[in-house]
Amino acid sequence: MRWFMDTIGGLWQLARLAWITGFRFRGPYWRWRFQTAFGRGVPASRLEMALSLLDYGRWMHRMRRRS
């Protein structure tokens, strides 16, 4: 159940972040995020990229929940 709630919360956090950055996914924040997350190379597939992005969203949700 916790994984499910973290996933829903993570999707919310990603949507919130997209809104805050004005949906400019090629803007400075998203370029920086991509470089720090995948500095040694891009993921092999779109699925791997999506799963990594969802993991980041879950992490954001957990961090915001703790504060």
PDB file of N, CA, C and O in Angstrom:
ATOM      1  N   MET A   1       0.827  -1.195   0.000  1.00  0.00           N
ATOM      2  CA  MET A   1       0.000   0.000   0.000  1.00  0.00           C
ATOM      3  C   MET A   1       0.870   1.258   0.000  1.00  0.00           C
ATOM      4  O   MET A   1       0.541   2.242  -0.663  1.00  0.00           O
ATOM      5  N   ARG A   2       1.977   1.228   0.741  1.00  0.00           N
ATOM      6  CA  ARG A   2       2.863   2.390   0.808  1.00  0.00           C
ATOM      7  C   ARG A   2       3.445   2.701  -0.571  1.00  0.00           C
ATOM      8  O   ARG A   2       3.526   3.867  -0.958  1.00  0.00           O
ATOM      9  N   TRP A   3       3.854   1.656  -1.324  1.00  0.00           N
ATOM     10  CA  TRP A   3       4.411   1.850  -2.656  1.00  0.00           C
ATOM     11  C   TRP A   3       3.392   2.547  -3.557  1.00  0.00           C
ATOM     12  O   TRP A   3       3.738   3.445  -4.324  1.00  0.00           O
ATOM     13  N   PHE A   4       2.139   2.121  -3.452  1.00  0.00           N
ATOM     14  CA  PHE A   4       1.074   2.715  -4.263  1.00  0.00           C
ATOM     15  C   PHE A   4       0.896   4.187  -3.919  1.00  0.00           C
ATOM     16  O   PHE A   4       0.802   5.023  -4.818  1.00  0.00           O
ATOM     17  N   MET A   5       0.848   4.513  -2.645  1.00  0.00           N
ATOM     18  CA  MET A   5       0.679   5.903  -2.224  1.00  0.00           C
ATOM     19  C   MET A   5       1.895   6.745  -2.617  1.00  0.00           C
ATOM     20  O   MET A   5       1.746   7.899  -3.018  1.00  0.00           O
ATOM     21  N   ASP A   6       3.089   6.176  -2.505  1.00  0.00           N
ATOM     22  CA  ASP A   6       4.293   6.891  -2.940  1.00  0.00           C
ATOM     23  C   ASP A   6       4.271   7.130  -4.445  1.00  0.00           C
ATOM     24  O   ASP A   6       4.729   8.172  -4.913  1.00  0.00           O
ATOM     25  N   THR A   7       3.745   6.181  -5.200  1.00  0.00           N
ATOM     26  CA  THR A   7       3.649   6.340  -6.647  1.00  0.00           C
ATOM     27  C   THR A   7       2.670   7.453  -7.004  1.00  0.00           C
ATOM     28  O   THR A   7       2.974   8.296  -7.848  1.00  0.00           O
ATOM     29  N   ILE A   8       1.512   7.466  -6.379  1.00  0.00           N
ATOM     30  CA  ILE A   8       0.519   8.523  -6.622  1.00  0.00           C
ATOM     31  C   ILE A   8       1.107   9.872  -6.217  1.00  0.00           C
ATOM     32  O   ILE A   8       1.005  10.848  -6.961  1.00  0.00           O
ATOM     33  N   GLY A   9       1.716   9.921  -5.046  1.00  0.00           N
ATOM     34  CA  GLY A   9       2.341  11.163  -4.592  1.00  0.00           C
ATOM     35  C   GLY A   9       3.472  11.589  -5.513  1.00  0.00           C
ATOM     36  O   GLY A   9       3.647  12.782  -5.764  1.00  0.00           O
ATOM     37  N   GLY A  10       4.240  10.636  -6.019  1.00  0.00           N
ATOM     38  CA  GLY A  10       5.326  10.942  -6.939  1.00  0.00           C
ATOM     39  C   GLY A  10       4.824  11.515  -8.245  1.00  0.00           C
ATOM     40  O   GLY A  10       5.419  12.446  -8.788  1.00  0.00           O
ATOM     41  N   LEU A  11       3.734  10.968  -8.752  1.00  0.00           N
ATOM     42  CA  LEU A  11       3.139  11.510  -9.971  1.00  0.00           C
ATOM     43  C   LEU A  11       2.654  12.937  -9.745  1.00  0.00           C
ATOM     44  O   LEU A  11       2.794  13.799 -10.611  1.00  0.00           O
ATOM     45  N   TRP A  12       2.082  13.170  -8.566  1.00  0.00           N
ATOM     46  CA  TRP A  12       1.641  14.522  -8.222  1.00  0.00           C
ATOM     47  C   TRP A  12       2.842  15.475  -8.173  1.00  0.00           C
ATOM     48  O   TRP A  12       2.776  16.582  -8.709  1.00  0.00           O
ATOM     49  N   GLN A  13       3.927  15.052  -7.538  1.00  0.00           N
ATOM     50  CA  GLN A  13       5.110  15.907  -7.438  1.00  0.00           C
ATOM     51  C   GLN A  13       5.710  16.197  -8.811  1.00  0.00           C
ATOM     52  O   GLN A  13       6.158  17.316  -9.063  1.00  0.00           O
ATOM     53  N   LEU A  14       5.724  15.211  -9.696  1.00  0.00           N
ATOM     54  CA  LEU A  14       6.232  15.440 -11.047  1.00  0.00           C
ATOM     55  C   LEU A  14       5.343  16.415 -11.809  1.00  0.00           C
ATOM     56  O   LEU A  14       5.842  17.279 -12.530  1.00  0.00           O
ATOM     57  N   ALA A  15       4.030  16.278 -11.653  1.00  0.00           N
ATOM     58  CA  ALA A  15       3.103  17.203 -12.306  1.00  0.00           C
ATOM     59  C   ALA A  15       3.297  18.614 -11.747  1.00  0.00           C
ATOM     60  O   ALA A  15       3.283  19.594 -12.492  1.00  0.00           O
ATOM     61  N   ARG A  16       3.475  18.703 -10.451  1.00  0.00           N
ATOM     62  CA  ARG A  16       3.712  19.999  -9.800  1.00  0.00           C
ATOM     63  C   ARG A  16       4.993  20.640 -10.313  1.00  0.00           C
ATOM     64  O   ARG A  16       5.021  21.834 -10.611  1.00  0.00           O
ATOM     65  N   LEU A  17       6.049  19.848 -10.415  1.00  0.00           N
ATOM     66  CA  LEU A  17       7.324  20.353 -10.903  1.00  0.00           C
ATOM     67  C   LEU A  17       7.219  20.790 -12.365  1.00  0.00           C
ATOM     68  O   LEU A  17       7.794  21.806 -12.755  1.00  0.00           O
ATOM     69  N   ALA A  18       6.491  20.030 -13.161  1.00  0.00           N
ATOM     70  CA  ALA A  18       6.279  20.424 -14.560  1.00  0.00           C
ATOM     71  C   ALA A  18       5.557  21.769 -14.617  1.00  0.00           C
ATOM     72  O   ALA A  18       5.905  22.626 -15.429  1.00  0.00           O
ATOM     73  N   TRP A  19       4.567  21.954 -13.771  1.00  0.00           N
ATOM     74  CA  TRP A  19       3.820  23.213 -13.737  1.00  0.00           C
ATOM     75  C   TRP A  19       4.737  24.366 -13.316  1.00  0.00           C
ATOM     76  O   TRP A  19       4.723  25.432 -13.931  1.00  0.00           O
ATOM     77  N   ILE A  20       5.527  24.147 -12.274  1.00  0.00           N
ATOM     78  CA  ILE A  20       6.422  25.190 -11.768  1.00  0.00           C
ATOM     79  C   ILE A  20       7.440  25.607 -12.826  1.00  0.00           C
ATOM     80  O   ILE A  20       7.754  26.791 -12.951  1.00  0.00           O
ATOM     81  N   THR A  21       7.954  24.651 -13.582  1.00  0.00           N
ATOM     82  CA  THR A  21       8.954  24.960 -14.607  1.00  0.00           C
ATOM     83  C   THR A  21       8.313  25.396 -15.924  1.00  0.00           C
ATOM     84  O   THR A  21       9.012  25.590 -16.919  1.00  0.00           O
ATOM     85  N   GLY A  22       7.014  25.546 -15.935  1.00  0.00           N
ATOM     86  CA  GLY A  22       6.315  26.034 -17.120  1.00  0.00           C
ATOM     87  C   GLY A  22       6.303  25.037 -18.264  1.00  0.00           C
ATOM     88  O   GLY A  22       6.191  25.424 -19.427  1.00  0.00           O
ATOM     89  N   PHE A  23       6.417  23.756 -17.942  1.00  0.00           N
ATOM     90  CA  PHE A  23       6.421  22.683 -18.938  1.00  0.00           C
ATOM     91  C   PHE A  23       7.549  22.850 -19.964  1.00  0.00           C
ATOM     92  O   PHE A  23       7.460  22.345 -21.083  1.00  0.00           O
ATOM     93  N   ARG A  24       8.610  23.565 -19.570  1.00  0.00           N
ATOM     94  CA  ARG A  24       9.781  23.736 -20.441  1.00  0.00           C
ATOM     95  C   ARG A  24      10.764  22.602 -20.119  1.00  0.00           C
ATOM     96  O   ARG A  24      11.719  22.789 -19.366  1.00  0.00           O
ATOM     97  N   PHE A  25      10.513  21.433 -20.702  1.00  0.00           N
ATOM     98  CA  PHE A  25      11.306  20.251 -20.382  1.00  0.00           C
ATOM     99  C   PHE A  25      12.703  20.294 -20.978  1.00  0.00           C
ATOM    100  O   PHE A  25      13.546  19.460 -20.646  1.00  0.00           O
ATOM    101  N   ARG A  26      12.950  21.246 -21.842  1.00  0.00           N
ATOM    102  CA  ARG A  26      14.305  21.449 -22.363  1.00  0.00           C
ATOM    103  C   ARG A  26      14.923  22.708 -21.772  1.00  0.00           C
ATOM    104  O   ARG A  26      15.929  23.211 -22.273  1.00  0.00           O
ATOM    105  N   GLY A  27      14.317  23.211 -20.711  1.00  0.00           N
ATOM    106  CA  GLY A  27      14.815  24.402 -20.038  1.00  0.00           C
ATOM    107  C   GLY A  27      15.986  24.080 -19.110  1.00  0.00           C
ATOM    108  O   GLY A  27      16.405  22.927 -19.007  1.00  0.00           O
ATOM    109  N   PRO A  28      16.507  25.096 -18.442  1.00  0.00           N
ATOM    110  CA  PRO A  28      17.704  24.929 -17.611  1.00  0.00           C
ATOM    111  C   PRO A  28      17.540  23.899 -16.481  1.00  0.00           C
ATOM    112  O   PRO A  28      18.445  23.100 -16.239  1.00  0.00           O
ATOM    113  N   TYR A  29      16.395  23.917 -15.791  1.00  0.00           N
ATOM    114  CA  TYR A  29      16.234  22.972 -14.680  1.00  0.00           C
ATOM    115  C   TYR A  29      16.274  21.532 -15.170  1.00  0.00           C
ATOM    116  O   TYR A  29      16.996  20.697 -14.623  1.00  0.00           O
ATOM    117  N   TRP A  30      15.505  21.257 -16.187  1.00  0.00           N
ATOM    118  CA  TRP A  30      15.416  19.875 -16.661  1.00  0.00           C
ATOM    119  C   TRP A  30      16.719  19.427 -17.290  1.00  0.00           C
ATOM    120  O   TRP A  30      17.068  18.254 -17.165  1.00  0.00           O
ATOM    121  N   ARG A  31      17.462  20.307 -17.964  1.00  0.00           N
ATOM    122  CA  ARG A  31      18.782  19.932 -18.492  1.00  0.00           C
ATOM    123  C   ARG A  31      19.720  19.589 -17.339  1.00  0.00           C
ATOM    124  O   ARG A  31      20.452  18.601 -17.393  1.00  0.00           O
ATOM    125  N   TRP A  32      19.688  20.423 -16.288  1.00  0.00           N
ATOM    126  CA  TRP A  32      20.525  20.163 -15.119  1.00  0.00           C
ATOM    127  C   TRP A  32      20.128  18.837 -14.459  1.00  0.00           C
ATOM    128  O   TRP A  32      21.003  18.051 -14.098  1.00  0.00           O
ATOM    129  N   ARG A  33      18.853  18.580 -14.297  1.00  0.00           N
ATOM    130  CA  ARG A  33      18.370  17.351 -13.671  1.00  0.00           C
ATOM    131  C   ARG A  33      18.807  16.139 -14.488  1.00  0.00           C
ATOM    132  O   ARG A  33      19.236  15.131 -13.928  1.00  0.00           O
ATOM    133  N   PHE A  34      18.701  16.235 -15.788  1.00  0.00           N
ATOM    134  CA  PHE A  34      19.086  15.132 -16.653  1.00  0.00           C
ATOM    135  C   PHE A  34      20.589  14.857 -16.543  1.00  0.00           C
ATOM    136  O   PHE A  34      21.011  13.703 -16.479  1.00  0.00           O
ATOM    137  N   GLN A  35      21.394  15.931 -16.521  1.00  0.00           N
ATOM    138  CA  GLN A  35      22.842  15.759 -16.423  1.00  0.00           C
ATOM    139  C   GLN A  35      23.254  15.173 -15.084  1.00  0.00           C
ATOM    140  O   GLN A  35      24.163  14.344 -15.036  1.00  0.00           O
ATOM    141  N   THR A  36      22.611  15.581 -13.994  1.00  0.00           N
ATOM    142  CA  THR A  36      22.981  15.036 -12.691  1.00  0.00           C
ATOM    143  C   THR A  36      22.480  13.613 -12.516  1.00  0.00           C
ATOM    144  O   THR A  36      23.116  12.814 -11.828  1.00  0.00           O
ATOM    145  N   ALA A  37      21.362  13.287 -13.121  1.00  0.00           N
ATOM    146  CA  ALA A  37      20.820  11.932 -12.971  1.00  0.00           C
ATOM    147  C   ALA A  37      21.510  10.937 -13.894  1.00  0.00           C
ATOM    148  O   ALA A  37      21.733   9.788 -13.515  1.00  0.00           O
ATOM    149  N   PHE A  38      21.845  11.369 -15.094  1.00  0.00           N
ATOM    150  CA  PHE A  38      22.382  10.447 -16.101  1.00  0.00           C
ATOM    151  C   PHE A  38      23.697  10.967 -16.672  1.00  0.00           C
ATOM    152  O   PHE A  38      23.912  10.899 -17.883  1.00  0.00           O
ATOM    153  N   GLY A  39      24.559  11.472 -15.837  1.00  0.00           N
ATOM    154  CA  GLY A  39      25.808  12.062 -16.300  1.00  0.00           C
ATOM    155  C   GLY A  39      26.689  11.114 -17.093  1.00  0.00           C
ATOM    156  O   GLY A  39      27.416  11.551 -17.985  1.00  0.00           O
ATOM    157  N   ARG A  40      26.640   9.843 -16.789  1.00  0.00           N
ATOM    158  CA  ARG A  40      27.505   8.878 -17.476  1.00  0.00           C
ATOM    159  C   ARG A  40      26.878   8.295 -18.730  1.00  0.00           C
ATOM    160  O   ARG A  40      27.517   7.506 -19.426  1.00  0.00           O
ATOM    161  N   GLY A  41      25.664   8.660 -19.029  1.00  0.00           N
ATOM    162  CA  GLY A  41      25.011   8.155 -20.235  1.00  0.00           C
ATOM    163  C   GLY A  41      23.513   8.058 -20.050  1.00  0.00           C
ATOM    164  O   GLY A  41      23.012   7.871 -18.941  1.00  0.00           O
ATOM    165  N   VAL A  42      22.826   8.186 -21.138  1.00  0.00           N
ATOM    166  CA  VAL A  42      21.367   8.124 -21.091  1.00  0.00           C
ATOM    167  C   VAL A  42      20.916   6.679 -20.915  1.00  0.00           C
ATOM    168  O   VAL A  42      21.641   5.756 -21.288  1.00  0.00           O
ATOM    169  N   PRO A  43      19.731   6.473 -20.353  1.00  0.00           N
ATOM    170  CA  PRO A  43      19.207   5.112 -20.214  1.00  0.00           C
ATOM    171  C   PRO A  43      19.050   4.433 -21.571  1.00  0.00           C
ATOM    172  O   PRO A  43      18.870   5.095 -22.593  1.00  0.00           O
ATOM    173  N   ALA A  44      19.118   3.127 -21.566  1.00  0.00           N
ATOM    174  CA  ALA A  44      19.077   2.344 -22.804  1.00  0.00           C
ATOM    175  C   ALA A  44      17.717   2.397 -23.500  1.00  0.00           C
ATOM    176  O   ALA A  44      17.643   2.246 -24.719  1.00  0.00           O
ATOM    177  N   SER A  45      16.654   2.607 -22.750  1.00  0.00           N
ATOM    178  CA  SER A  45      15.323   2.592 -23.359  1.00  0.00           C
ATOM    179  C   SER A  45      14.442   3.670 -22.741  1.00  0.00           C
ATOM    180  O   SER A  45      14.756   4.233 -21.693  1.00  0.00           O
ATOM    181  N   ARG A  46      13.340   3.939 -23.414  1.00  0.00           N
ATOM    182  CA  ARG A  46      12.373   4.904 -22.878  1.00  0.00           C
ATOM    183  C   ARG A  46      11.733   4.377 -21.590  1.00  0.00           C
ATOM    184  O   ARG A  46      11.409   5.150 -20.688  1.00  0.00           O
ATOM    185  N   LEU A  47      11.556   3.060 -21.515  1.00  0.00           N
ATOM    186  CA  LEU A  47      10.984   2.464 -20.307  1.00  0.00           C
ATOM    187  C   LEU A  47      11.897   2.714 -19.111  1.00  0.00           C
ATOM    188  O   LEU A  47      11.434   3.098 -18.037  1.00  0.00           O
ATOM    189  N   GLU A  48      13.175   2.498 -19.301  1.00  0.00           N
ATOM    190  CA  GLU A  48      14.137   2.743 -18.223  1.00  0.00           C
ATOM    191  C   GLU A  48      14.132   4.221 -17.816  1.00  0.00           C
ATOM    192  O   GLU A  48      14.233   4.541 -16.632  1.00  0.00           O
ATOM    193  N   MET A  49      14.016   5.108 -18.789  1.00  0.00           N
ATOM    194  CA  MET A  49      13.941   6.546 -18.503  1.00  0.00           C
ATOM    195  C   MET A  49      12.685   6.865 -17.697  1.00  0.00           C
ATOM    196  O   MET A  49      12.744   7.606 -16.716  1.00  0.00           O
ATOM    197  N   ALA A  50      11.546   6.305 -18.111  1.00  0.00           N
ATOM    198  CA  ALA A  50      10.291   6.558 -17.406  1.00  0.00           C
ATOM    199  C   ALA A  50      10.331   6.017 -15.984  1.00  0.00           C
ATOM    200  O   ALA A  50       9.845   6.668 -15.060  1.00  0.00           O
ATOM    201  N   LEU A  51      10.902   4.839 -15.803  1.00  0.00           N
ATOM    202  CA  LEU A  51      11.002   4.269 -14.457  1.00  0.00           C
ATOM    203  C   LEU A  51      11.923   5.106 -13.574  1.00  0.00           C
ATOM    204  O   LEU A  51      11.661   5.278 -12.384  1.00  0.00           O
ATOM    205  N   SER A  52      12.991   5.620 -14.153  1.00  0.00           N
ATOM    206  CA  SER A  52      13.896   6.489 -13.397  1.00  0.00           C
ATOM    207  C   SER A  52      13.192   7.776 -12.994  1.00  0.00           C
ATOM    208  O   SER A  52      13.361   8.250 -11.871  1.00  0.00           O
ATOM    209  N   LEU A  53      12.410   8.342 -13.896  1.00  0.00           N
ATOM    210  CA  LEU A  53      11.668   9.555 -13.598  1.00  0.00           C
ATOM    211  C   LEU A  53      10.634   9.302 -12.506  1.00  0.00           C
ATOM    212  O   LEU A  53      10.445  10.136 -11.621  1.00  0.00           O
ATOM    213  N   LEU A  54       9.973   8.160 -12.568  1.00  0.00           N
ATOM    214  CA  LEU A  54       9.001   7.815 -11.526  1.00  0.00           C
ATOM    215  C   LEU A  54       9.680   7.607 -10.179  1.00  0.00           C
ATOM    216  O   LEU A  54       9.133   8.002  -9.149  1.00  0.00           O
ATOM    217  N   ASP A  55      10.853   6.998 -10.167  1.00  0.00           N
ATOM    218  CA  ASP A  55      11.612   6.858  -8.922  1.00  0.00           C
ATOM    219  C   ASP A  55      11.947   8.227  -8.334  1.00  0.00           C
ATOM    220  O   ASP A  55      11.865   8.425  -7.122  1.00  0.00           O
ATOM    221  N   TYR A  56      12.322   9.164  -9.196  1.00  0.00           N
ATOM    222  CA  TYR A  56      12.613  10.523  -8.744  1.00  0.00           C
ATOM    223  C   TYR A  56      11.359  11.159  -8.145  1.00  0.00           C
ATOM    224  O   TYR A  56      11.435  11.818  -7.108  1.00  0.00           O
ATOM    225  N   GLY A  57      10.219  10.968  -8.785  1.00  0.00           N
ATOM    226  CA  GLY A  57       8.971  11.502  -8.250  1.00  0.00           C
ATOM    227  C   GLY A  57       8.634  10.917  -6.892  1.00  0.00           C
ATOM    228  O   GLY A  57       8.208  11.640  -5.992  1.00  0.00           O
ATOM    229  N   ARG A  58       8.820   9.607  -6.736  1.00  0.00           N
ATOM    230  CA  ARG A  58       8.573   8.973  -5.435  1.00  0.00           C
ATOM    231  C   ARG A  58       9.498   9.548  -4.370  1.00  0.00           C
ATOM    232  O   ARG A  58       9.075   9.812  -3.244  1.00  0.00           O
ATOM    233  N   TRP A  59      10.765   9.740  -4.734  1.00  0.00           N
ATOM    234  CA  TRP A  59      11.727  10.303  -3.793  1.00  0.00           C
ATOM    235  C   TRP A  59      11.298  11.705  -3.369  1.00  0.00           C
ATOM    236  O   TRP A  59      11.341  12.035  -2.184  1.00  0.00           O
ATOM    237  N   MET A  60      10.879  12.541  -4.343  1.00  0.00           N
ATOM    238  CA  MET A  60      10.412  13.893  -4.008  1.00  0.00           C
ATOM    239  C   MET A  60       9.235  13.828  -3.051  1.00  0.00           C
ATOM    240  O   MET A  60       9.166  14.596  -2.091  1.00  0.00           O
ATOM    241  N   HIS A  61       8.312  12.916  -3.311  1.00  0.00           N
ATOM    242  CA  HIS A  61       7.131  12.785  -2.447  1.00  0.00           C
ATOM    243  C   HIS A  61       7.544  12.415  -1.017  1.00  0.00           C
ATOM    244  O   HIS A  61       7.044  12.997  -0.055  1.00  0.00           O
ATOM    245  N   ARG A  62       8.445  11.458  -0.883  1.00  0.00           N
ATOM    246  CA  ARG A  62       8.887  11.041   0.455  1.00  0.00           C
ATOM    247  C   ARG A  62       9.594  12.179   1.176  1.00  0.00           C
ATOM    248  O   ARG A  62       9.396  12.364   2.377  1.00  0.00           O
ATOM    249  N   MET A  63      10.424  12.953   0.456  1.00  0.00           N
ATOM    250  CA  MET A  63      11.144  14.060   1.082  1.00  0.00           C
ATOM    251  C   MET A  63      10.182  15.169   1.512  1.00  0.00           C
ATOM    252  O   MET A  63      10.349  15.736   2.592  1.00  0.00           O
ATOM    253  N   ARG A  64       9.208  15.480   0.712  1.00  0.00           N
ATOM    254  CA  ARG A  64       8.241  16.528   1.071  1.00  0.00           C
ATOM    255  C   ARG A  64       7.339  16.065   2.218  1.00  0.00           C
ATOM    256  O   ARG A  64       6.908  16.879   3.035  1.00  0.00           O
ATOM    257  N   ARG A  65       7.057  14.780   2.280  1.00  0.00           N
ATOM    258  CA  ARG A  65       6.225  14.240   3.342  1.00  0.00           C
ATOM    259  C   ARG A  65       6.930  14.334   4.692  1.00  0.00           C
ATOM    260  O   ARG A  65       6.284  14.553   5.717  1.00  0.00           O
ATOM    261  N   ARG A  66       8.242  14.170   4.695  1.00  0.00           N
ATOM    262  CA  ARG A  66       9.013  14.204   5.954  1.00  0.00           C
ATOM    263  C   ARG A  66       9.162  15.603   6.515  1.00  0.00           C
ATOM    264  O   ARG A  66       9.320  15.762   7.726  1.00  0.00           O
ATOM    265  N   SER A  67       9.117  16.619   5.672  1.00  0.00           N
ATOM    266  CA  SER A  67       9.359  17.972   6.182  1.00  0.00           C
ATOM    267  C   SER A  67       8.092  18.655   6.620  1.00  0.00           C
ATOM    268  O   SER A  67       8.132  19.799   7.073  1.00  0.00           O
TER     269      SER A  67
END
